[in-house]
Amino acid sequence: MRTVNLLPILRNELDDYRARLDPASDALVFCTTTGRRLGATNIRRRILGQAVTRANAKLAADGFGPLPKGLTPHSLRRTFASLLFAIGEPPPYVMAQMGHTTPNLTLAIYARQMDRRDGEPERLKALVGGRSDTAAMAPSRLMSLPQLH
């Protein structure tokens, strides 16, 4: 077990979702209809697949292209780690968030070179923090974020 920090906006969304479910404190937030843990296929199909469909509809309504095809929980994990590095988080913090025991693994897999010119780290920090100053980020740059994996 490890502690993974959640953005306040994500924590609030999960709290709201949880409040609509079974009030038992030990119930899983995401589970099968019988209350059991979801398998990898169920997570991709029932949770991520539906979220991508809704996100793509919102993106299309806002005049943006869809998310990349073949998005998986692991690609989201890679994107999360890449974003942490891009916004300047130190390797030990990223390593702890990912659950790695050695920095070599974290750095070898996730520390990719990212564009740090023209205020890119600041725009990513604003985006990750949910701040309104992300409007300065050009739509083409914003839509390239899922490809950070």
Protein Blocks (a to p, Z undefined) as FASTA:
>chain_A
ZZddddfklmmmmmmmmmmmcfbfkbcfbdcfkopacdfklmmmmmmmmmmmmmmmmmmm
nopacddehiafklmmmmmmmmmmmnopafklmmmmnopabfklmmmmmmccddfeehlm
mmmmmmmnopaklmmpcfklmmmmmmmZZ
